[in-house]
Amino acid sequence: MQYVPLPWHCWFPRDKTFAQFLTLLRKNPGKKVFVHCRLGDDRTGMMIAIYRMAKEGWSAEKAEKEMEKFGFTFAHRRVICPGLLSYEHKFPQRFKSSPEFRHLR
């Protein structure tokens, strides 16, 4: 297993971090990837949600429901990581327009 740190704070999601994550996955097709953060439900969930939307064509709503299924709660959305929910809903458009994702489209 190779450790690849992608540090970021859930209050301030950035396109650059998610582009790095998607690039890592693209460069390792068919490999198993273990994604985890300190709690395992906020930043981890967001990374997987971004993958689902960017590569599998999921809507933000569908990705959000999966996050909730694995522990992303009202407290995360409104208290702990309020920036994630708005970023998630804006992500499909950001993926289409942000220069950070240009090489991934």
N, CA, C and O atoms as a GROMACS GRO file, in nm:
protein
  420
    1MET      N    1   0.085  -0.116   0.000
    1MET     CA    2   0.000   0.000   0.000
    1MET      C    3   0.090   0.123   0.000
    1MET      O    4   0.189   0.130   0.073
    2GLN      N    5   0.055   0.218  -0.082
    2GLN     CA    6   0.128   0.345  -0.087
    2GLN      C    7   0.041   0.454  -0.026
    2GLN      O    8  -0.076   0.469  -0.062
    3TYR      N    9   0.097   0.530   0.066
    3TYR     CA   10   0.026   0.640   0.130
    3TYR      C   11   0.042   0.766   0.045
    3TYR      O   12   0.153   0.806   0.012
    4VAL      N   13  -0.071   0.827   0.011
    4VAL     CA   14  -0.070   0.951  -0.068
    4VAL      C   15  -0.151   1.055   0.008
    4VAL      O   16  -0.274   1.053   0.002
    5PRO      N   17  -0.086   1.144   0.079
    5PRO     CA   18  -0.161   1.245   0.156
    5PRO      C   19  -0.219   1.354   0.065
    5PRO      O   20  -0.152   1.405  -0.024
    6LEU      N   21  -0.344   1.386   0.089
    6LEU     CA   22  -0.412   1.496   0.021
    6LEU      C   23  -0.480   1.580   0.129
    6LEU      O   24  -0.602   1.576   0.143
    7PRO      N   25  -0.403   1.656   0.205
    7PRO     CA   26  -0.462   1.730   0.317
    7PRO      C   27  -0.551   1.845   0.270
    7PRO      O   28  -0.518   1.918   0.177
    8TRP      N   29  -0.665   1.859   0.338
    8TRP     CA   30  -0.755   1.971   0.315
    8TRP      C   31  -0.854   1.977   0.430
    8TRP      O   32  -0.876   1.878   0.501
    9HIS      N   33  -0.912   2.092   0.448
    9HIS     CA   34  -1.009   2.114   0.555
    9HIS      C   35  -1.149   2.114   0.496
    9HIS      O   36  -1.174   2.176   0.392
   10CYS      N   37  -1.240   2.045   0.561
   10CYS     CA   38  -1.374   2.032   0.505
   10CYS      C   39  -1.449   2.165   0.498
   10CYS      O   40  -1.547   2.176   0.425
   11TRP      N   41  -1.404   2.264   0.570
   11TRP     CA   42  -1.467   2.396   0.560
   11TRP      C   43  -1.434   2.465   0.428
   11TRP      O   44  -1.509   2.549   0.379
   12PHE      N   45  -1.318   2.427   0.370
   12PHE     CA   46  -1.271   2.496   0.251
   12PHE      C   47  -1.232   2.398   0.140
   12PHE      O   48  -1.114   2.382   0.110
   13PRO      N   49  -1.331   2.332   0.078
   13PRO     CA   50  -1.298   2.241  -0.032
   13PRO      C   51  -1.244   2.320  -0.151
   13PRO      O   52  -1.295   2.428  -0.184
   14ARG      N   53  -1.141   2.266  -0.215
   14ARG     CA   54  -1.076   2.335  -0.327
   14ARG      C   55  -1.069   2.243  -0.448
   14ARG      O   56  -1.044   2.123  -0.436
   15ASP      N   57  -1.091   2.302  -0.565
   15ASP     CA   58  -1.084   2.226  -0.690
   15ASP      C   59  -0.951   2.154  -0.705
   15ASP      O   60  -0.947   2.040  -0.750
   16LYS      N   61  -0.844   2.220  -0.667
   16LYS     CA   62  -0.710   2.161  -0.685
   16LYS      C   63  -0.697   2.027  -0.614
   16LYS      O   64  -0.642   1.933  -0.670
   17THR      N   65  -0.747   2.018  -0.493
   17THR     CA   66  -0.739   1.893  -0.416
   17THR      C   67  -0.817   1.782  -0.484
   17THR      O   68  -0.770   1.669  -0.494
   18PHE      N   69  -0.937   1.814  -0.530
   18PHE     CA   70  -1.020   1.711  -0.595
   18PHE      C   71  -0.963   1.672  -0.730
   18PHE      O   72  -0.975   1.556  -0.772
   19ALA      N   73  -0.901   1.766  -0.799
   19ALA     CA   74  -0.834   1.733  -0.925
   19ALA      C   75  -0.717   1.639  -0.900
   19ALA      O   76  -0.693   1.548  -0.978
   20GLN      N   77  -0.644   1.661  -0.791
   20GLN     CA   78  -0.533   1.572  -0.757
   20GLN      C   79  -0.585   1.430  -0.730
   20GLN      O   80  -0.526   1.332  -0.774
   21PHE      N   81  -0.696   1.422  -0.657
   21PHE     CA   82  -0.755   1.292  -0.626
   21PHE      C   83  -0.800   1.220  -0.753
   21PHE      O   84  -0.769   1.102  -0.772
   22LEU      N   85  -0.872   1.290  -0.839
   22LEU     CA   86  -0.919   1.228  -0.963
   22LEU      C   87  -0.802   1.189  -1.054
   22LEU      O   88  -0.809   1.088  -1.124
   23THR      N   89  -0.697   1.269  -1.054
   23THR     CA   90  -0.578   1.236  -1.133
   23THR      C   91  -0.512   1.110  -1.079
   23THR      O   92  -0.469   1.024  -1.156
   24LEU      N   93  -0.503   1.098  -0.947
   24LEU     CA   94  -0.446   0.979  -0.885
   24LEU      C   95  -0.524   0.854  -0.927
   24LEU      O   96  -0.463   0.752  -0.960
   25LEU      N   97  -0.655   0.862  -0.927
   25LEU     CA   98  -0.736   0.748  -0.967
   25LEU      C   99  -0.716   0.716  -1.115
   25LEU      O  100  -0.708   0.600  -1.154
   26ARG      N  101  -0.710   0.819  -1.196
   26ARG     CA  102  -0.691   0.799  -1.340
   26ARG      C  103  -0.556   0.732  -1.370
   26ARG      O  104  -0.547   0.650  -1.461
   27LYS      N  105  -0.455   0.767  -1.294
   27LYS     CA  106  -0.321   0.710  -1.316
   27LYS      C  107  -0.307   0.569  -1.260
   27LYS      O  108  -0.205   0.503  -1.283
   28ASN      N  109  -0.408   0.521  -1.189
   28ASN     CA  110  -0.403   0.388  -1.129
   28ASN      C  111  -0.528   0.307  -1.162
   28ASN      O  112  -0.598   0.260  -1.072
   29PRO      N  113  -0.556   0.291  -1.291
   29PRO     CA  114  -0.679   0.219  -1.328
   29PRO      C  115  -0.676   0.074  -1.282
   29PRO      O  116  -0.574   0.006  -1.290
   30GLY      N  117  -0.789   0.029  -1.232
   30GLY     CA  118  -0.800  -0.109  -1.190
   30GLY      C  119  -0.737  -0.141  -1.055
   30GLY      O  120  -0.745  -0.255  -1.009
   31LYS      N  121  -0.675  -0.043  -0.991
   31LYS     CA  122  -0.613  -0.066  -0.861
   31LYS      C  123  -0.712  -0.034  -0.749
   31LYS      O  124  -0.799   0.053  -0.763
   32LYS      N  125  -0.698  -0.103  -0.641
   32LYS     CA  126  -0.780  -0.074  -0.524
   32LYS      C  127  -0.725   0.050  -0.456
   32LYS      O  128  -0.604   0.066  -0.441
   33VAL      N  129  -0.815   0.138  -0.415
   33VAL     CA  130  -0.776   0.262  -0.350
   33VAL      C  131  -0.852   0.272  -0.218
   33VAL      O  132  -0.975   0.263  -0.216
   34PHE      N  133  -0.779   0.289  -0.111
   34PHE     CA  134  -0.837   0.306   0.022
   34PHE      C  135  -0.840   0.456   0.051
   34PHE      O  136  -0.735   0.521   0.056
   35VAL      N  137  -0.958   0.509   0.070
   35VAL     CA  138  -0.974   0.653   0.095
   35VAL      C  139  -1.022   0.670   0.238
   35VAL      O  140  -1.120   0.608   0.280
   36HIS      N  141  -0.953   0.754   0.313
   36HIS     CA  142  -0.994   0.774   0.452
   36HIS      C  143  -0.950   0.909   0.503
   36HIS      O  144  -0.847   0.962   0.462
   37CYS      N  145  -1.028   0.965   0.593
   37CYS     CA  146  -0.990   1.085   0.666
   37CYS      C  147  -0.999   1.052   0.814
   37CYS      O  148  -1.024   0.937   0.851
   38ARG      N  149  -0.980   1.148   0.896
   38ARG     CA  150  -0.978   1.122   1.041
   38ARG      C  151  -1.106   1.054   1.089
   38ARG      O  152  -1.100   0.957   1.166
   39LEU      N  153  -1.221   1.102   1.046
   39LEU     CA  154  -1.347   1.043   1.088
   39LEU      C  155  -1.401   0.940   0.990
   39LEU      O  156  -1.473   0.848   1.029
   40GLY      N  157  -1.366   0.955   0.865
   40GLY     CA  158  -1.409   0.858   0.765
   40GLY      C  159  -1.546   0.881   0.708
   40GLY      O  160  -1.600   0.792   0.642
   41ASP      N  161  -1.605   0.998   0.731
   41ASP     CA  162  -1.738   1.019   0.674
   41ASP      C  163  -1.757   1.156   0.608
   41ASP      O  164  -1.848   1.171   0.527
   42ASP      N  165  -1.677   1.253   0.640
   42ASP     CA  166  -1.698   1.385   0.578
   42ASP      C  167  -1.607   1.403   0.456
   42ASP      O  168  -1.656   1.406   0.343
   43ARG      N  169  -1.479   1.415   0.476
   43ARG     CA  170  -1.387   1.433   0.362
   43ARG      C  171  -1.378   1.307   0.277
   43ARG      O  172  -1.368   1.315   0.155
   44THR      N  173  -1.381   1.192   0.341
   44THR     CA  174  -1.381   1.066   0.266
   44THR      C  175  -1.505   1.060   0.177
   44THR      O  176  -1.496   1.030   0.058
   45GLY      N  177  -1.619   1.088   0.235
   45GLY     CA  178  -1.743   1.086   0.160
   45GLY      C  179  -1.742   1.184   0.044
   45GLY      O  180  -1.794   1.154  -0.064
   46MET      N  181  -1.683   1.300   0.066
   46MET     CA  182  -1.679   1.399  -0.040
   46MET      C  183  -1.589   1.355  -0.154
   46MET      O  184  -1.623   1.378  -0.271
   47MET      N  185  -1.477   1.293  -0.124
   47MET     CA  186  -1.388   1.243  -0.230
   47MET      C  187  -1.462   1.141  -0.317
   47MET      O  188  -1.454   1.144  -0.440
   48ILE      N  189  -1.534   1.052  -0.252
   48ILE     CA  190  -1.607   0.951  -0.327
   48ILE      C  191  -1.722   1.015  -0.404
   48ILE      O  192  -1.750   0.975  -0.517
   49ALA      N  193  -1.788   1.113  -0.346
   49ALA     CA  194  -1.896   1.183  -0.416
   49ALA      C  195  -1.844   1.252  -0.542
   49ALA      O  196  -1.909   1.249  -0.646
   50ILE      N  197  -1.727   1.314  -0.531
   50ILE     CA  198  -1.666   1.380  -0.646
   50ILE      C  199  -1.637   1.278  -0.756
   50ILE      O  200  -1.663   1.303  -0.874
   51TYR      N  201  -1.582   1.164  -0.717
   51TYR     CA  202  -1.556   1.057  -0.814
   51TYR      C  203  -1.686   1.014  -0.882
   51TYR      O  204  -1.693   1.002  -1.004
   52ARG      N  205  -1.789   0.991  -0.801
   52ARG     CA  206  -1.918   0.947  -0.854
   52ARG      C  207  -1.972   1.047  -0.957
   52ARG      O  208  -2.021   1.007  -1.063
   53MET      N  209  -1.962   1.175  -0.925
   53MET     CA  210  -2.015   1.276  -1.017
   53MET      C  211  -1.927   1.292  -1.141
   53MET      O  212  -1.979   1.299  -1.253
   54ALA      N  213  -1.795   1.298  -1.122
   54ALA     CA  214  -1.704   1.324  -1.233
   54ALA      C  215  -1.689   1.204  -1.327
   54ALA      O  216  -1.685   1.221  -1.449
   55LYS      N  217  -1.682   1.086  -1.272
   55LYS     CA  218  -1.652   0.968  -1.354
   55LYS      C  219  -1.770   0.876  -1.380
   55LYS      O  220  -1.772   0.804  -1.480
   56GLU      N  221  -1.868   0.879  -1.292
   56GLU     CA  222  -1.982   0.790  -1.310
   56GLU      C  223  -2.110   0.864  -1.347
   56GLU      O  224  -2.215   0.802  -1.367
   57GLY      N  225  -2.101   0.997  -1.356
   57GLY     CA  226  -2.215   1.076  -1.400
   57GLY      C  227  -2.329   1.091  -1.300
   57GLY      O  228  -2.441   1.123  -1.338
   58TRP      N  229  -2.300   1.067  -1.172
   58TRP     CA  230  -2.405   1.080  -1.072
   58TRP      C  231  -2.443   1.226  -1.053
   58TRP      O  232  -2.362   1.316  -1.077
   59SER      N  233  -2.565   1.249  -1.012
   59SER     CA  234  -2.609   1.384  -0.973
   59SER      C  235  -2.558   1.412  -0.832
   59SER      O  236  -2.521   1.321  -0.759
   60ALA      N  237  -2.556   1.540  -0.796
   60ALA     CA  238  -2.515   1.578  -0.661
   60ALA      C  239  -2.610   1.517  -0.558
   60ALA      O  240  -2.568   1.476  -0.450
   61GLU      N  241  -2.738   1.511  -0.592
   61GLU     CA  242  -2.837   1.456  -0.499
   61GLU      C  243  -2.812   1.308  -0.472
   61GLU      O  244  -2.822   1.262  -0.358
   62LYS      N  245  -2.781   1.234  -0.578
   62LYS     CA  246  -2.755   1.091  -0.561
   62LYS      C  247  -2.627   1.070  -0.478
   62LYS      O  248  -2.623   0.982  -0.392
   63ALA      N  249  -2.525   1.149  -0.505
   63ALA     CA  250  -2.400   1.138  -0.430
   63ALA      C  251  -2.423   1.175  -0.284
   63ALA      O  252  -2.367   1.112  -0.194
   64GLU      N  253  -2.505   1.275  -0.260
   64GLU     CA  254  -2.535   1.315  -0.122
   64GLU      C  255  -2.607   1.204  -0.047
   64GLU      O  256  -2.578   1.181   0.070
   65LYS      N  257  -2.698   1.136  -0.112
   65LYS     CA  258  -2.768   1.025  -0.046
   65LYS      C  259  -2.672   0.913  -0.008
   65LYS      O  260  -2.688   0.851   0.097
   66GLU      N  261  -2.573   0.888  -0.093
   66GLU     CA  262  -2.474   0.786  -0.058
   66GLU      C  263  -2.391   0.832   0.061
   66GLU      O  264  -2.360   0.752   0.149
   67MET      N  265  -2.355   0.961   0.064
   67MET     CA  266  -2.280   1.013   0.178
   67MET      C  267  -2.359   0.994   0.307
   67MET      O  268  -2.304   0.952   0.409
   68GLU      N  269  -2.488   1.024   0.302
   68GLU     CA  270  -2.574   1.009   0.419
   68GLU      C  271  -2.581   0.863   0.463
   68GLU      O  272  -2.580   0.834   0.583
   69LYS      N  273  -2.589   0.774   0.367
   69LYS     CA  274  -2.596   0.630   0.397
   69LYS      C  275  -2.474   0.584   0.479
   69LYS      O  276  -2.484   0.493   0.561
   70PHE      N  277  -2.359   0.649   0.456
   70PHE     CA  278  -2.237   0.609   0.524
   70PHE      C  279  -2.197   0.704   0.637
   70PHE      O  280  -2.082   0.703   0.680
   71GLY      N  281  -2.292   0.787   0.685
   71GLY     CA  282  -2.266   0.861   0.807
   71GLY      C  283  -2.254   1.012   0.797
   71GLY      O  284  -2.231   1.077   0.899
   72PHE      N  285  -2.270   1.071   0.678
   72PHE     CA  286  -2.265   1.216   0.665
   72PHE      C  287  -2.400   1.270   0.709
   72PHE      O  288  -2.500   1.256   0.638
   73THR      N  289  -2.404   1.333   0.827
   73THR     CA  290  -2.530   1.369   0.892
   73THR      C  291  -2.562   1.518   0.883
   73THR      O  292  -2.486   1.597   0.826
   74PHE      N  293  -2.676   1.554   0.940
   74PHE     CA  294  -2.717   1.694   0.948
   74PHE      C  295  -2.609   1.776   1.018
   74PHE      O  296  -2.580   1.888   0.978
   75ALA      N  297  -2.548   1.720   1.124
   75ALA     CA  298  -2.443   1.791   1.197
   75ALA      C  299  -2.325   1.823   1.106
   75ALA      O  300  -2.269   1.932   1.112
   76HIS      N  301  -2.286   1.728   1.022
   76HIS     CA  302  -2.177   1.754   0.927
   76HIS      C  303  -2.214   1.866   0.832
   76HIS      O  304  -2.136   1.957   0.808
   77ARG      N  305  -2.335   1.858   0.777
   77ARG     CA  306  -2.380   1.955   0.678
   77ARG      C  307  -2.392   2.096   0.732
   77ARG      O  308  -2.357   2.192   0.664
   78ARG      N  309  -2.440   2.109   0.853
   78ARG     CA  310  -2.470   2.241   0.905
   78ARG      C  311  -2.370   2.294   1.008
   78ARG      O  312  -2.361   2.415   1.027
   79VAL      N  313  -2.296   2.205   1.076
   79VAL     CA  314  -2.208   2.250   1.184
   79VAL      C  315  -2.061   2.220   1.156
   79VAL      O  316  -1.978   2.310   1.159
   80ILE      N  317  -2.030   2.095   1.129
   80ILE     CA  318  -1.890   2.053   1.118
   80ILE      C  319  -1.829   2.094   0.984
   80ILE      O  320  -1.720   2.152   0.981
   81CYS      N  321  -1.896   2.066   0.874
   81CYS     CA  322  -1.841   2.090   0.739
   81CYS      C  323  -1.943   2.156   0.647
   81CYS      O  324  -1.977   2.098   0.544
   82PRO      N  325  -1.993   2.272   0.680
   82PRO     CA  326  -2.098   2.332   0.597
   82PRO      C  327  -2.053   2.363   0.454
   82PRO      O  328  -2.137   2.372   0.365
   83GLY      N  329  -1.924   2.378   0.431
   83GLY     CA  330  -1.877   2.407   0.296
   83GLY      C  331  -1.890   2.290   0.201
   83GLY      O  332  -1.894   2.310   0.079
   84LEU      N  333  -1.897   2.168   0.252
   84LEU     CA  334  -1.903   2.051   0.165
   84LEU      C  335  -2.032   2.042   0.087
   84LEU      O  336  -2.030   2.014  -0.033
   85LEU      N  337  -2.144   2.065   0.152
   85LEU     CA  338  -2.272   2.049   0.084
   85LEU      C  339  -2.286   2.146  -0.033
   85LEU      O  340  -2.329   2.107  -0.141
   86SER      N  341  -2.250   2.272  -0.012
   86SER     CA  342  -2.262   2.367  -0.122
   86SER      C  343  -2.162   2.335  -0.232
   86SER      O  344  -2.194   2.350  -0.350
   87TYR      N  345  -2.042   2.290  -0.195
   87TYR     CA  346  -1.943   2.253  -0.297
   87TYR      C  347  -1.994   2.134  -0.378
   87TYR      O  348  -1.980   2.130  -0.500
   88GLU      N  349  -2.051   2.038  -0.308
   88GLU     CA  350  -2.102   1.919  -0.376
   88GLU      C  351  -2.208   1.957  -0.479
   88GLU      O  352  -2.207   1.905  -0.591
   89HIS      N  353  -2.298   2.045  -0.442
   89HIS     CA  354  -2.405   2.083  -0.534
   89HIS      C  355  -2.352   2.166  -0.652
   89HIS      O  356  -2.411   2.164  -0.760
   90LYS      N  357  -2.244   2.238  -0.631
   90LYS     CA  358  -2.185   2.318  -0.739
   90LYS      C  359  -2.084   2.239  -0.822
   90LYS      O  360  -2.043   2.284  -0.928
   91PHE      N  361  -2.044   2.121  -0.773
   91PHE     CA  362  -1.936   2.048  -0.838
   91PHE      C  363  -1.961   2.016  -0.985
   91PHE      O  364  -1.870   2.037  -1.067
   92PRO      N  365  -2.077   1.966  -1.024
   92PRO     CA  366  -2.093   1.933  -1.166
   92PRO      C  367  -2.059   2.051  -1.259
   92PRO      O  368  -1.996   2.031  -1.362
   93GLN      N  369  -2.100   2.170  -1.223
   93GLN     CA  370  -2.066   2.288  -1.304
   93GLN      C  371  -1.919   2.324  -1.290
   93GLN      O  372  -1.855   2.362  -1.388
   94ARG      N  373  -1.866   2.312  -1.172
   94ARG     CA  374  -1.723   2.341  -1.151
   94ARG      C  375  -1.637   2.245  -1.233
   94ARG      O  376  -1.535   2.285  -1.290
   95PHE      N  377  -1.678   2.118  -1.238
   95PHE     CA  378  -1.603   2.019  -1.315
   95PHE      C  379  -1.599   2.057  -1.464
   95PHE      O  380  -1.499   2.035  -1.531
   96LYS      N  381  -1.707   2.113  -1.512
   96LYS     CA  382  -1.715   2.154  -1.653
   96LYS      C  383  -1.638   2.282  -1.682
   96LYS      O  384  -1.594   2.303  -1.795
   97SER      N  385  -1.620   2.367  -1.582
   97SER     CA  386  -1.566   2.500  -1.610
   97SER      C  387  -1.433   2.536  -1.542
   97SER      O  388  -1.361   2.622  -1.592
   98SER      N  389  -1.399   2.472  -1.431
   98SER     CA  390  -1.277   2.510  -1.359
   98SER      C  391  -1.152   2.465  -1.434
   98SER      O  392  -1.146   2.352  -1.483
   99PRO      N  393  -1.053   2.553  -1.445
   99PRO     CA  394  -0.926   2.516  -1.510
   99PRO      C  395  -0.857   2.398  -1.441
   99PRO      O  396  -0.782   2.324  -1.506
  100GLU      N  397  -0.879   2.379  -1.312
  100GLU     CA  398  -0.816   2.269  -1.239
  100GLU      C  399  -0.855   2.132  -1.295
  100GLU      O  400  -0.779   2.036  -1.285
  101PHE      N  401  -0.975   2.123  -1.354
  101PHE     CA  402  -1.025   1.995  -1.405
  101PHE      C  403  -1.007   1.979  -1.556
  101PHE      O  404  -1.049   1.879  -1.613
  102ARG      N  405  -0.946   2.075  -1.618
  102ARG     CA  406  -0.933   2.073  -1.765
  102ARG      C  407  -0.878   1.941  -1.817
  102ARG      O  408  -0.933   1.885  -1.912
  103HIS      N  409  -0.773   1.891  -1.757
  103HIS     CA  410  -0.708   1.768  -1.805
  103HIS      C  411  -0.789   1.642  -1.770
  103HIS      O  412  -0.753   1.532  -1.814
  104LEU      N  413  -0.896   1.657  -1.694
  104LEU     CA  414  -0.977   1.543  -1.653
  104LEU      C  415  -1.108   1.531  -1.728
  104LEU      O  416  -1.179   1.431  -1.716
  105ARG      N  417  -1.141   1.633  -1.806
  105ARG     CA  418  -1.269   1.631  -1.878
  105ARG      C  419  -1.258   1.549  -2.005
  105ARG      O  420  -1.356   1.536  -2.079
   0.00000   0.00000   0.00000
